[in-house]
Amino acid sequence: MTRLTAICATALVLVLQGCATLEEPTRSAAYAPTMPAVPVPPQENNGAIFQVVNGIALFEDVRAHRVGDILTVQLVEKTAASKQAATSTSKEQDINLGVNTLLGGPVSYNGVDPLSASVSAGREFSGDGASSQSNTLTGNITVTVAQVLPNGNMIVRGEKVLTINQGDEFIRISGIVRPVDVSPDNTVPSTKIADAEIIYGGRGTLADSNKKGWLARFFDSSLWPF
């Protein structure tokens, strides 16, 4: 076995191992869950019948309102947009300049008037374009409260990663939620999240198959002059 054959065989084995190995899903640190603050235990009063540390909040609101609390976001996003534009311009211009006499006498050379000139120009442009887009995203994603603002509004963020066969699908969401928009079952629709950022994507074999190659992307980019 030659050295070149050994190198090629080694490279082939590494490629096959890479294809057979399932990559770990990549999580974003920006959407990591926020842990609640560790509460300071109250001082026990051994002389009382009721102890604070053993109290049970029978009428406490279960809706998220503290840092680290869990909140379920109902994704009910549906958008549609369309745009159409058409432009048409045209311009024509003719200029004729003739000098038949000069200093009282006719101007001619071999039967041709050398001081006569004419210019004709024409320009026309026509353009038409149309664009339409629609998106629908439904489902649920549970997030955590990352920060409680002075006015009581909550900054929430979180992500869901689903690994199926040879690819990952992930949903990431962040935004600001008002406490009054949280329903009694601790859910809030995504349409009531302010400054919402919703990301749905994936990576792996399926995502790569739906992506253009780098050379095709170069021809479609603004860097290609033609």
mmCIF file of the C-alpha atoms, coordinates in Angstrom:
data_MODEL
# 
_entry.id   MODEL 
# 
loop_
_atom_site.group_PDB 
_atom_site.id 
_atom_site.type_symbol 
_atom_site.label_atom_id 
_atom_site.label_alt_id 
_atom_site.label_comp_id 
_atom_site.label_asym_id 
_atom_site.label_entity_id 
_atom_site.label_seq_id 
_atom_site.pdbx_PDB_ins_code 
_atom_site.Cartn_x 
_atom_site.Cartn_y 
_atom_site.Cartn_z 
_atom_site.occupancy 
_atom_site.B_iso_or_equiv 
_atom_site.pdbx_formal_charge 
_atom_site.auth_seq_id 
_atom_site.auth_comp_id 
_atom_site.auth_asym_id 
_atom_site.auth_atom_id 
_atom_site.pdbx_PDB_model_num 
ATOM 1   C CA . MET A 1 1   ? 0.000   0.000  0.000   1.00 0.00 ? 1   MET A CA 1 
ATOM 2   C CA . THR A 1 2   ? 1.486   3.317  -1.066  1.00 0.00 ? 2   THR A CA 1 
ATOM 3   C CA . ARG A 1 3   ? 1.598   6.363  1.169   1.00 0.00 ? 3   ARG A CA 1 
ATOM 4   C CA . LEU A 1 4   ? -1.017  8.178  -0.924  1.00 0.00 ? 4   LEU A CA 1 
ATOM 5   C CA . THR A 1 5   ? -3.401  5.217  -0.680  1.00 0.00 ? 5   THR A CA 1 
ATOM 6   C CA . ALA A 1 6   ? -2.967  5.080  3.094   1.00 0.00 ? 6   ALA A CA 1 
ATOM 7   C CA . ILE A 1 7   ? -3.726  8.793  3.414   1.00 0.00 ? 7   ILE A CA 1 
ATOM 8   C CA . CYS A 1 8   ? -6.861  8.482  1.272   1.00 0.00 ? 8   CYS A CA 1 
ATOM 9   C CA . ALA A 1 9   ? -8.069  5.468  3.263   1.00 0.00 ? 9   ALA A CA 1 
ATOM 10  C CA . THR A 1 10  ? -7.543  7.299  6.552   1.00 0.00 ? 10  THR A CA 1 
ATOM 11  C CA . ALA A 1 11  ? -9.429  10.360 5.294   1.00 0.00 ? 11  ALA A CA 1 
ATOM 12  C CA . LEU A 1 12  ? -12.311 8.164  4.105   1.00 0.00 ? 12  LEU A CA 1 
ATOM 13  C CA . VAL A 1 13  ? -12.573 6.480  7.516   1.00 0.00 ? 13  VAL A CA 1 
ATOM 14  C CA . LEU A 1 14  ? -12.650 9.861  9.267   1.00 0.00 ? 14  LEU A CA 1 
ATOM 15  C CA . VAL A 1 15  ? -15.389 11.135 6.936   1.00 0.00 ? 15  VAL A CA 1 
ATOM 16  C CA . LEU A 1 16  ? -17.502 8.022  7.507   1.00 0.00 ? 16  LEU A CA 1 
ATOM 17  C CA . GLN A 1 17  ? -17.084 8.325  11.263  1.00 0.00 ? 17  GLN A CA 1 
ATOM 18  C CA . GLY A 1 18  ? -18.131 11.960 11.087  1.00 0.00 ? 18  GLY A CA 1 
ATOM 19  C CA . CYS A 1 19  ? -21.254 11.042 9.132   1.00 0.00 ? 19  CYS A CA 1 
ATOM 20  C CA . ALA A 1 20  ? -22.172 8.254  11.536  1.00 0.00 ? 20  ALA A CA 1 
ATOM 21  C CA . THR A 1 21  ? -21.683 10.346 14.666  1.00 0.00 ? 21  THR A CA 1 
ATOM 22  C CA . LEU A 1 22  ? -24.695 12.366 15.773  1.00 0.00 ? 22  LEU A CA 1 
ATOM 23  C CA . GLU A 1 23  ? -23.644 15.863 16.753  1.00 0.00 ? 23  GLU A CA 1 
ATOM 24  C CA . GLU A 1 24  ? -24.745 17.253 20.068  1.00 0.00 ? 24  GLU A CA 1 
ATOM 25  C CA . PRO A 1 25  ? -27.388 19.982 19.765  1.00 0.00 ? 25  PRO A CA 1 
ATOM 26  C CA . THR A 1 26  ? -25.970 23.463 20.014  1.00 0.00 ? 26  THR A CA 1 
ATOM 27  C CA . ARG A 1 27  ? -27.629 25.646 22.609  1.00 0.00 ? 27  ARG A CA 1 
ATOM 28  C CA . SER A 1 28  ? -27.297 29.397 22.798  1.00 0.00 ? 28  SER A CA 1 
ATOM 29  C CA . ALA A 1 29  ? -25.963 30.865 26.035  1.00 0.00 ? 29  ALA A CA 1 
ATOM 30  C CA . ALA A 1 30  ? -28.108 33.963 25.467  1.00 0.00 ? 30  ALA A CA 1 
ATOM 31  C CA . TYR A 1 31  ? -31.280 31.840 25.912  1.00 0.00 ? 31  TYR A CA 1 
ATOM 32  C CA . ALA A 1 32  ? -30.073 29.761 28.849  1.00 0.00 ? 32  ALA A CA 1 
ATOM 33  C CA . PRO A 1 33  ? -32.595 29.389 31.693  1.00 0.00 ? 33  PRO A CA 1 
ATOM 34  C CA . THR A 1 34  ? -32.304 31.852 34.564  1.00 0.00 ? 34  THR A CA 1 
ATOM 35  C CA . MET A 1 35  ? -32.033 30.328 38.010  1.00 0.00 ? 35  MET A CA 1 
ATOM 36  C CA . PRO A 1 36  ? -34.055 31.898 40.844  1.00 0.00 ? 36  PRO A CA 1 
ATOM 37  C CA . ALA A 1 37  ? -32.275 33.695 43.640  1.00 0.00 ? 37  ALA A CA 1 
ATOM 38  C CA . VAL A 1 38  ? -31.569 31.643 46.760  1.00 0.00 ? 38  VAL A CA 1 
ATOM 39  C CA . PRO A 1 39  ? -33.975 32.906 49.433  1.00 0.00 ? 39  PRO A CA 1 
ATOM 40  C CA . VAL A 1 40  ? -32.677 33.766 52.870  1.00 0.00 ? 40  VAL A CA 1 
ATOM 41  C CA . PRO A 1 41  ? -34.455 31.549 55.418  1.00 0.00 ? 41  PRO A CA 1 
ATOM 42  C CA . PRO A 1 42  ? -36.408 33.596 57.963  1.00 0.00 ? 42  PRO A CA 1 
ATOM 43  C CA . GLN A 1 43  ? -35.486 33.426 61.581  1.00 0.00 ? 43  GLN A CA 1 
ATOM 44  C CA . GLU A 1 44  ? -37.498 30.875 63.505  1.00 0.00 ? 44  GLU A CA 1 
ATOM 45  C CA . ASN A 1 45  ? -39.571 31.942 66.458  1.00 0.00 ? 45  ASN A CA 1 
ATOM 46  C CA . ASN A 1 46  ? -39.675 28.915 68.724  1.00 0.00 ? 46  ASN A CA 1 
ATOM 47  C CA . GLY A 1 47  ? -42.087 30.570 71.110  1.00 0.00 ? 47  GLY A CA 1 
ATOM 48  C CA . ALA A 1 48  ? -44.969 30.707 68.613  1.00 0.00 ? 48  ALA A CA 1 
ATOM 49  C CA . ILE A 1 49  ? -47.352 27.994 67.517  1.00 0.00 ? 49  ILE A CA 1 
ATOM 50  C CA . PHE A 1 50  ? -47.115 29.002 63.819  1.00 0.00 ? 50  PHE A CA 1 
ATOM 51  C CA . GLN A 1 51  ? -43.652 28.783 62.298  1.00 0.00 ? 51  GLN A CA 1 
ATOM 52  C CA . VAL A 1 52  ? -42.947 30.889 59.208  1.00 0.00 ? 52  VAL A CA 1 
ATOM 53  C CA . VAL A 1 53  ? -40.590 28.334 57.689  1.00 0.00 ? 53  VAL A CA 1 
ATOM 54  C CA . ASN A 1 54  ? -43.342 25.707 57.777  1.00 0.00 ? 54  ASN A CA 1 
ATOM 55  C CA . GLY A 1 55  ? -46.085 27.936 56.371  1.00 0.00 ? 55  GLY A CA 1 
ATOM 56  C CA . ILE A 1 56  ? -47.999 26.860 53.259  1.00 0.00 ? 56  ILE A CA 1 
ATOM 57  C CA . ALA A 1 57  ? -49.293 29.513 50.868  1.00 0.00 ? 57  ALA A CA 1 
ATOM 58  C CA . LEU A 1 58  ? -52.771 28.175 50.166  1.00 0.00 ? 58  LEU A CA 1 
ATOM 59  C CA . PHE A 1 59  ? -53.909 31.242 48.191  1.00 0.00 ? 59  PHE A CA 1 
ATOM 60  C CA . GLU A 1 60  ? -50.691 32.144 46.389  1.00 0.00 ? 60  GLU A CA 1 
ATOM 61  C CA . ASP A 1 61  ? -50.913 33.084 42.714  1.00 0.00 ? 61  ASP A CA 1 
ATOM 62  C CA . VAL A 1 62  ? -49.207 30.417 40.610  1.00 0.00 ? 62  VAL A CA 1 
ATOM 63  C CA . ARG A 1 63  ? -48.558 32.769 37.706  1.00 0.00 ? 63  ARG A CA 1 
ATOM 64  C CA . ALA A 1 64  ? -44.944 33.697 36.979  1.00 0.00 ? 64  ALA A CA 1 
ATOM 65  C CA . HIS A 1 65  ? -43.857 36.932 38.647  1.00 0.00 ? 65  HIS A CA 1 
ATOM 66  C CA . ARG A 1 66  ? -40.348 36.322 40.005  1.00 0.00 ? 66  ARG A CA 1 
ATOM 67  C CA . VAL A 1 67  ? -36.919 35.769 38.445  1.00 0.00 ? 67  VAL A CA 1 
ATOM 68  C CA . GLY A 1 68  ? -36.550 32.096 37.590  1.00 0.00 ? 68  GLY A CA 1 
ATOM 69  C CA . ASP A 1 69  ? -40.289 31.395 37.382  1.00 0.00 ? 69  ASP A CA 1 
ATOM 70  C CA . ILE A 1 70  ? -41.516 29.323 34.452  1.00 0.00 ? 70  ILE A CA 1 
ATOM 71  C CA . LEU A 1 71  ? -43.945 30.718 31.873  1.00 0.00 ? 71  LEU A CA 1 
ATOM 72  C CA . THR A 1 72  ? -45.474 28.983 28.854  1.00 0.00 ? 72  THR A CA 1 
ATOM 73  C CA . VAL A 1 73  ? -45.647 30.986 25.626  1.00 0.00 ? 73  VAL A CA 1 
ATOM 74  C CA . GLN A 1 74  ? -48.326 30.047 23.088  1.00 0.00 ? 74  GLN A CA 1 
ATOM 75  C CA . LEU A 1 75  ? -46.960 30.656 19.588  1.00 0.00 ? 75  LEU A CA 1 
ATOM 76  C CA . VAL A 1 76  ? -49.770 32.054 17.452  1.00 0.00 ? 76  VAL A CA 1 
ATOM 77  C CA . GLU A 1 77  ? -47.751 33.967 14.865  1.00 0.00 ? 77  GLU A CA 1 
ATOM 78  C CA . LYS A 1 78  ? -49.262 34.560 11.450  1.00 0.00 ? 78  LYS A CA 1 
ATOM 79  C CA . THR A 1 79  ? -48.013 37.243 9.057   1.00 0.00 ? 79  THR A CA 1 
ATOM 80  C CA . ALA A 1 80  ? -48.665 38.057 5.419   1.00 0.00 ? 80  ALA A CA 1 
ATOM 81  C CA . ALA A 1 81  ? -47.150 40.777 3.258   1.00 0.00 ? 81  ALA A CA 1 
ATOM 82  C CA . SER A 1 82  ? -47.239 41.660 -0.419  1.00 0.00 ? 82  SER A CA 1 
ATOM 83  C CA . LYS A 1 83  ? -45.731 44.411 -2.514  1.00 0.00 ? 83  LYS A CA 1 
ATOM 84  C CA . GLN A 1 84  ? -45.894 45.303 -6.176  1.00 0.00 ? 84  GLN A CA 1 
ATOM 85  C CA . ALA A 1 85  ? -44.208 48.099 -8.119  1.00 0.00 ? 85  ALA A CA 1 
ATOM 86  C CA . ALA A 1 86  ? -44.064 49.092 -11.780 1.00 0.00 ? 86  ALA A CA 1 
ATOM 87  C CA . THR A 1 87  ? -42.097 51.893 -13.448 1.00 0.00 ? 87  THR A CA 1 
ATOM 88  C CA . SER A 1 88  ? -42.045 53.035 -17.063 1.00 0.00 ? 88  SER A CA 1 
ATOM 89  C CA . THR A 1 89  ? -40.208 56.062 -18.495 1.00 0.00 ? 89  THR A CA 1 
ATOM 90  C CA . SER A 1 90  ? -39.390 57.249 -21.995 1.00 0.00 ? 90  SER A CA 1 
ATOM 91  C CA . LYS A 1 91  ? -37.724 60.290 -23.539 1.00 0.00 ? 91  LYS A CA 1 
ATOM 92  C CA . GLU A 1 92  ? -37.053 61.374 -27.116 1.00 0.00 ? 92  GLU A CA 1 
ATOM 93  C CA . GLN A 1 93  ? -35.164 64.418 -28.360 1.00 0.00 ? 93  GLN A CA 1 
ATOM 94  C CA . ASP A 1 94  ? -34.294 65.780 -31.812 1.00 0.00 ? 94  ASP A CA 1 
ATOM 95  C CA . ILE A 1 95  ? -31.971 68.710 -32.525 1.00 0.00 ? 95  ILE A CA 1 
ATOM 96  C CA . ASN A 1 96  ? -31.498 70.130 -36.021 1.00 0.00 ? 96  ASN A CA 1 
ATOM 97  C CA . LEU A 1 97  ? -28.980 72.879 -36.732 1.00 0.00 ? 97  LEU A CA 1 
ATOM 98  C CA . GLY A 1 98  ? -28.664 74.274 -40.243 1.00 0.00 ? 98  GLY A CA 1 
ATOM 99  C CA . VAL A 1 99  ? -26.634 77.226 -41.500 1.00 0.00 ? 99  VAL A CA 1 
ATOM 100 C CA . ASN A 1 100 ? -27.539 78.014 -45.091 1.00 0.00 ? 100 ASN A CA 1 
ATOM 101 C CA . THR A 1 101 ? -25.817 81.398 -45.382 1.00 0.00 ? 101 THR A CA 1 
ATOM 102 C CA . LEU A 1 102 ? -22.721 82.920 -43.886 1.00 0.00 ? 102 LEU A CA 1 
ATOM 103 C CA . LEU A 1 103 ? -21.972 86.679 -44.217 1.00 0.00 ? 103 LEU A CA 1 
ATOM 104 C CA . GLY A 1 104 ? -24.738 87.009 -46.760 1.00 0.00 ? 104 GLY A CA 1 
ATOM 105 C CA . GLY A 1 105 ? -23.559 84.176 -48.994 1.00 0.00 ? 105 GLY A CA 1 
ATOM 106 C CA . PRO A 1 106 ? -24.528 80.536 -49.295 1.00 0.00 ? 106 PRO A CA 1 
ATOM 107 C CA . VAL A 1 107 ? -22.351 77.962 -47.555 1.00 0.00 ? 107 VAL A CA 1 
ATOM 108 C CA . SER A 1 108 ? -21.695 74.850 -49.575 1.00 0.00 ? 108 SER A CA 1 
ATOM 109 C CA . TYR A 1 109 ? -18.807 72.551 -50.299 1.00 0.00 ? 109 TYR A CA 1 
ATOM 110 C CA . ASN A 1 110 ? -19.181 69.966 -53.034 1.00 0.00 ? 110 ASN A CA 1 
ATOM 111 C CA . GLY A 1 111 ? -22.919 70.242 -52.664 1.00 0.00 ? 111 GLY A CA 1 
ATOM 112 C CA . VAL A 1 112 ? -22.827 69.594 -48.922 1.00 0.00 ? 112 VAL A CA 1 
ATOM 113 C CA . ASP A 1 113 ? -23.648 72.111 -46.192 1.00 0.00 ? 113 ASP A CA 1 
ATOM 114 C CA . PRO A 1 114 ? -20.703 71.701 -43.741 1.00 0.00 ? 114 PRO A CA 1 
ATOM 115 C CA . LEU A 1 115 ? -22.275 73.889 -41.039 1.00 0.00 ? 115 LEU A CA 1 
ATOM 116 C CA . SER A 1 116 ? -25.468 71.853 -40.691 1.00 0.00 ? 116 SER A CA 1 
ATOM 117 C CA . ALA A 1 117 ? -25.877 69.240 -37.980 1.00 0.00 ? 117 ALA A CA 1 
ATOM 118 C CA . SER A 1 118 ? -28.616 67.111 -36.468 1.00 0.00 ? 118 SER A CA 1 
ATOM 119 C CA . VAL A 1 119 ? -28.816 65.085 -33.261 1.00 0.00 ? 119 VAL A CA 1 
ATOM 120 C CA . SER A 1 120 ? -31.432 62.484 -32.372 1.00 0.00 ? 120 SER A CA 1 
ATOM 121 C CA . ALA A 1 121 ? -31.628 60.662 -29.045 1.00 0.00 ? 121 ALA A CA 1 
ATOM 122 C CA . GLY A 1 122 ? -34.076 58.258 -27.513 1.00 0.00 ? 122 GLY A CA 1 
ATOM 123 C CA . ARG A 1 123 ? -34.272 56.619 -24.082 1.00 0.00 ? 123 ARG A CA 1 
ATOM 124 C CA . GLU A 1 124 ? -36.739 54.152 -22.639 1.00 0.00 ? 124 GLU A CA 1 
ATOM 125 C CA . PHE A 1 125 ? -36.968 52.197 -19.367 1.00 0.00 ? 125 PHE A CA 1 
ATOM 126 C CA . SER A 1 126 ? -39.523 49.718 -18.102 1.00 0.00 ? 126 SER A CA 1 
ATOM 127 C CA . GLY A 1 127 ? -39.432 47.825 -14.815 1.00 0.00 ? 127 GLY A CA 1 
ATOM 128 C CA . ASP A 1 128 ? -41.869 45.603 -12.947 1.00 0.00 ? 128 ASP A CA 1 
ATOM 129 C CA . GLY A 1 129 ? -41.537 43.792 -9.631  1.00 0.00 ? 129 GLY A CA 1 
ATOM 130 C CA . ALA A 1 130 ? -43.714 41.893 -7.187  1.00 0.00 ? 130 ALA A CA 1 
ATOM 131 C CA . SER A 1 131 ? -43.071 40.254 -3.830  1.00 0.00 ? 131 SER A CA 1 
ATOM 132 C CA . SER A 1 132 ? -45.241 38.302 -1.407  1.00 0.00 ? 132 SER A CA 1 
ATOM 133 C CA . GLN A 1 133 ? -44.524 36.426 1.803   1.00 0.00 ? 133 GLN A CA 1 
ATOM 134 C CA . SER A 1 134 ? -46.571 34.620 4.439   1.00 0.00 ? 134 SER A CA 1 
ATOM 135 C CA . ASN A 1 135 ? -45.508 32.855 7.630   1.00 0.00 ? 135 ASN A CA 1 
ATOM 136 C CA . THR A 1 136 ? -47.333 30.752 10.213  1.00 0.00 ? 136 THR A CA 1 
ATOM 137 C CA . LEU A 1 137 ? -45.900 29.477 13.480  1.00 0.00 ? 137 LEU A CA 1 
ATOM 138 C CA . THR A 1 138 ? -47.937 27.650 16.097  1.00 0.00 ? 138 THR A CA 1 
ATOM 139 C CA . GLY A 1 139 ? -47.002 25.645 19.162  1.00 0.00 ? 139 GLY A CA 1 
ATOM 140 C CA . ASN A 1 140 ? -45.894 26.094 22.759  1.00 0.00 ? 140 ASN A CA 1 
ATOM 141 C CA . ILE A 1 141 ? -42.538 26.871 24.330  1.00 0.00 ? 141 ILE A CA 1 
ATOM 142 C CA . THR A 1 142 ? -41.834 27.212 28.032  1.00 0.00 ? 142 THR A CA 1 
ATOM 143 C CA . VAL A 1 143 ? -39.420 29.941 29.101  1.00 0.00 ? 143 VAL A CA 1 
ATOM 144 C CA . THR A 1 144 ? -38.088 31.410 32.320  1.00 0.00 ? 144 THR A CA 1 
ATOM 145 C CA . VAL A 1 145 ? -38.281 34.912 33.742  1.00 0.00 ? 145 VAL A CA 1 
ATOM 146 C CA . ALA A 1 146 ? -34.830 36.451 33.354  1.00 0.00 ? 146 ALA A CA 1 
ATOM 147 C CA . GLN A 1 147 ? -35.511 39.855 34.927  1.00 0.00 ? 147 GLN A CA 1 
ATOM 148 C CA . VAL A 1 148 ? -38.329 41.770 36.602  1.00 0.00 ? 148 VAL A CA 1 
ATOM 149 C CA . LEU A 1 149 ? -38.407 45.452 35.623  1.00 0.00 ? 149 LEU A CA 1 
ATOM 150 C CA . PRO A 1 150 ? -39.244 48.249 38.108  1.00 0.00 ? 150 PRO A CA 1 
ATOM 151 C CA . ASN A 1 151 ? -42.744 48.577 36.636  1.00 0.00 ? 151 ASN A CA 1 
ATOM 152 C CA . GLY A 1 152 ? -43.429 44.877 37.169  1.00 0.00 ? 152 GLY A CA 1 
ATOM 153 C CA . ASN A 1 153 ? -43.007 43.759 33.556  1.00 0.00 ? 153 ASN A CA 1 
ATOM 154 C CA . MET A 1 154 ? -40.948 40.628 33.052  1.00 0.00 ? 154 MET A CA 1 
ATOM 155 C CA . ILE A 1 155 ? -38.166 39.911 30.564  1.00 0.00 ? 155 ILE A CA 1 
ATOM 156 C CA . VAL A 1 156 ? -38.526 36.285 29.498  1.00 0.00 ? 156 VAL A CA 1 
ATOM 157 C CA . ARG A 1 157 ? -36.354 34.104 27.320  1.00 0.00 ? 157 ARG A CA 1 
ATOM 158 C CA . GLY A 1 158 ? -35.856 30.466 26.508  1.00 0.00 ? 158 GLY A CA 1 
ATOM 159 C CA . GLU A 1 159 ? -35.345 27.893 23.791  1.00 0.00 ? 159 GLU A CA 1 
ATOM 160 C CA . LYS A 1 160 ? -36.458 24.426 22.797  1.00 0.00 ? 160 LYS A CA 1 
ATOM 161 C CA . VAL A 1 161 ? -34.119 22.073 20.921  1.00 0.00 ? 161 VAL A CA 1 
ATOM 162 C CA . LEU A 1 162 ? -35.424 18.929 19.248  1.00 0.00 ? 162 LEU A CA 1 
ATOM 163 C CA . THR A 1 163 ? -32.996 16.438 17.720  1.00 0.00 ? 163 THR A CA 1 
ATOM 164 C CA . ILE A 1 164 ? -34.492 14.149 15.081  1.00 0.00 ? 164 ILE A CA 1 
ATOM 165 C CA . ASN A 1 165 ? -32.329 11.663 13.185  1.00 0.00 ? 165 ASN A CA 1 
ATOM 166 C CA . GLN A 1 166 ? -29.640 13.720 11.447  1.00 0.00 ? 166 GLN A CA 1 
ATOM 167 C CA . GLY A 1 167 ? -30.686 17.246 12.319  1.00 0.00 ? 167 GLY A CA 1 
ATOM 168 C CA . ASP A 1 168 ? -31.692 19.661 15.042  1.00 0.00 ? 168 ASP A CA 1 
ATOM 169 C CA . GLU A 1 169 ? -34.742 21.902 15.148  1.00 0.00 ? 169 GLU A CA 1 
ATOM 170 C CA . PHE A 1 170 ? -34.766 24.778 17.609  1.00 0.00 ? 170 PHE A CA 1 
ATOM 171 C CA . ILE A 1 171 ? -37.105 27.571 18.684  1.00 0.00 ? 171 ILE A CA 1 
ATOM 172 C CA . ARG A 1 172 ? -35.793 30.600 20.575  1.00 0.00 ? 172 ARG A CA 1 
ATOM 173 C CA . ILE A 1 173 ? -37.875 33.408 21.996  1.00 0.00 ? 173 ILE A CA 1 
ATOM 174 C CA . SER A 1 174 ? -37.286 36.481 24.132  1.00 0.00 ? 174 SER A CA 1 
ATOM 175 C CA . GLY A 1 175 ? -39.287 39.596 24.972  1.00 0.00 ? 175 GLY A CA 1 
ATOM 176 C CA . ILE A 1 176 ? -41.165 41.566 27.613  1.00 0.00 ? 176 ILE A CA 1 
ATOM 177 C CA . VAL A 1 177 ? -44.392 40.298 29.203  1.00 0.00 ? 177 VAL A CA 1 
ATOM 178 C CA . ARG A 1 178 ? -46.901 42.243 31.278  1.00 0.00 ? 178 ARG A CA 1 
ATOM 179 C CA . PRO A 1 179 ? -48.172 40.401 34.374  1.00 0.00 ? 179 PRO A CA 1 
ATOM 180 C CA . VAL A 1 180 ? -51.780 41.241 33.448  1.00 0.00 ? 180 VAL A CA 1 
ATOM 181 C CA . ASP A 1 181 ? -51.379 39.381 30.133  1.00 0.00 ? 181 ASP A CA 1 
ATOM 182 C CA . VAL A 1 182 ? -50.498 36.119 31.882  1.00 0.00 ? 182 VAL A CA 1 
ATOM 183 C CA . SER A 1 183 ? -53.582 33.898 32.121  1.00 0.00 ? 183 SER A CA 1 
ATOM 184 C CA . PRO A 1 184 ? -54.490 31.981 35.286  1.00 0.00 ? 184 PRO A CA 1 
ATOM 185 C CA . ASP A 1 185 ? -52.986 28.793 33.786  1.00 0.00 ? 185 ASP A CA 1 
ATOM 186 C CA . ASN A 1 186 ? -49.622 30.595 33.512  1.00 0.00 ? 186 ASN A CA 1 
ATOM 187 C CA . THR A 1 187 ? -49.643 31.025 29.730  1.00 0.00 ? 187 THR A CA 1 
ATOM 188 C CA . VAL A 1 188 ? -49.313 34.061 27.486  1.00 0.00 ? 188 VAL A CA 1 
ATOM 189 C CA . PRO A 1 189 ? -49.811 34.346 23.707  1.00 0.00 ? 189 PRO A CA 1 
ATOM 190 C CA . SER A 1 190 ? -46.796 35.410 21.688  1.00 0.00 ? 190 SER A CA 1 
ATOM 191 C CA . THR A 1 191 ? -48.795 38.279 20.172  1.00 0.00 ? 191 THR A CA 1 
ATOM 192 C CA . LYS A 1 192 ? -48.763 40.019 23.579  1.00 0.00 ? 192 LYS A CA 1 
ATOM 193 C CA . ILE A 1 193 ? -44.999 39.895 24.042  1.00 0.00 ? 193 ILE A CA 1 
ATOM 194 C CA . ALA A 1 194 ? -43.327 43.273 23.538  1.00 0.00 ? 194 ALA A CA 1 
ATOM 195 C CA . ASP A 1 195 ? -40.003 43.524 21.679  1.00 0.00 ? 195 ASP A CA 1 
ATOM 196 C CA . ALA A 1 196 ? -40.420 39.856 20.803  1.00 0.00 ? 196 ALA A CA 1 
ATOM 197 C CA . GLU A 1 197 ? -37.627 37.983 19.084  1.00 0.00 ? 197 GLU A CA 1 
ATOM 198 C CA . ILE A 1 198 ? -38.710 34.591 17.758  1.00 0.00 ? 198 ILE A CA 1 
ATOM 199 C CA . ILE A 1 199 ? -36.177 32.419 15.953  1.00 0.00 ? 199 ILE A CA 1 
ATOM 200 C CA . TYR A 1 200 ? -37.069 29.123 14.320  1.00 0.00 ? 200 TYR A CA 1 
ATOM 201 C CA . GLY A 1 201 ? -34.329 27.243 12.537  1.00 0.00 ? 201 GLY A CA 1 
ATOM 202 C CA . GLY A 1 202 ? -32.292 24.101 12.355  1.00 0.00 ? 202 GLY A CA 1 
ATOM 203 C CA . ARG A 1 203 ? -29.019 22.579 11.421  1.00 0.00 ? 203 ARG A CA 1 
ATOM 204 C CA . GLY A 1 204 ? -27.864 19.238 10.143  1.00 0.00 ? 204 GLY A CA 1 
ATOM 205 C CA . THR A 1 205 ? -28.483 17.172 7.028   1.00 0.00 ? 205 THR A CA 1 
ATOM 206 C CA . LEU A 1 206 ? -32.006 18.447 6.341   1.00 0.00 ? 206 LEU A CA 1 
ATOM 207 C CA . ALA A 1 207 ? -31.051 22.096 6.858   1.00 0.00 ? 207 ALA A CA 1 
ATOM 208 C CA . ASP A 1 208 ? -27.971 21.727 4.638   1.00 0.00 ? 208 ASP A CA 1 
ATOM 209 C CA . SER A 1 209 ? -30.022 20.123 1.851   1.00 0.00 ? 209 SER A CA 1 
ATOM 210 C CA . ASN A 1 210 ? -32.263 23.222 1.736   1.00 0.00 ? 210 ASN A CA 1 
ATOM 211 C CA . LYS A 1 211 ? -29.329 25.628 1.557   1.00 0.00 ? 211 LYS A CA 1 
ATOM 212 C CA . LYS A 1 212 ? -27.563 26.843 -1.570  1.00 0.00 ? 212 LYS A CA 1 
ATOM 213 C CA . GLY A 1 213 ? -23.885 26.137 -1.979  1.00 0.00 ? 213 GLY A CA 1 
ATOM 214 C CA . TRP A 1 214 ? -21.347 28.887 -1.426  1.00 0.00 ? 214 TRP A CA 1 
ATOM 215 C CA . LEU A 1 215 ? -20.747 29.346 -5.162  1.00 0.00 ? 215 LEU A CA 1 
ATOM 216 C CA . ALA A 1 216 ? -24.480 29.699 -5.903  1.00 0.00 ? 216 ALA A CA 1 
ATOM 217 C CA . ARG A 1 217 ? -24.817 32.190 -3.027  1.00 0.00 ? 217 ARG A CA 1 
ATOM 218 C CA . PHE A 1 218 ? -21.936 34.191 -4.507  1.00 0.00 ? 218 PHE A CA 1 
ATOM 219 C CA . PHE A 1 219 ? -23.689 34.463 -7.885  1.00 0.00 ? 219 PHE A CA 1 
ATOM 220 C CA . ASP A 1 220 ? -26.881 35.615 -6.122  1.00 0.00 ? 220 ASP A CA 1 
ATOM 221 C CA . SER A 1 221 ? -25.108 38.178 -3.944  1.00 0.00 ? 221 SER A CA 1 
ATOM 222 C CA . SER A 1 222 ? -24.443 41.844 -4.656  1.00 0.00 ? 222 SER A CA 1 
ATOM 223 C CA . LEU A 1 223 ? -20.770 41.024 -5.201  1.00 0.00 ? 223 LEU A CA 1 
ATOM 224 C CA . TRP A 1 224 ? -21.589 39.454 -8.589  1.00 0.00 ? 224 TRP A CA 1 
ATOM 225 C CA . PRO A 1 225 ? -21.692 42.408 -11.023 1.00 0.00 ? 225 PRO A CA 1 
ATOM 226 C CA . PHE A 1 226 ? -23.807 40.762 -13.736 1.00 0.00 ? 226 PHE A CA 1 
# 
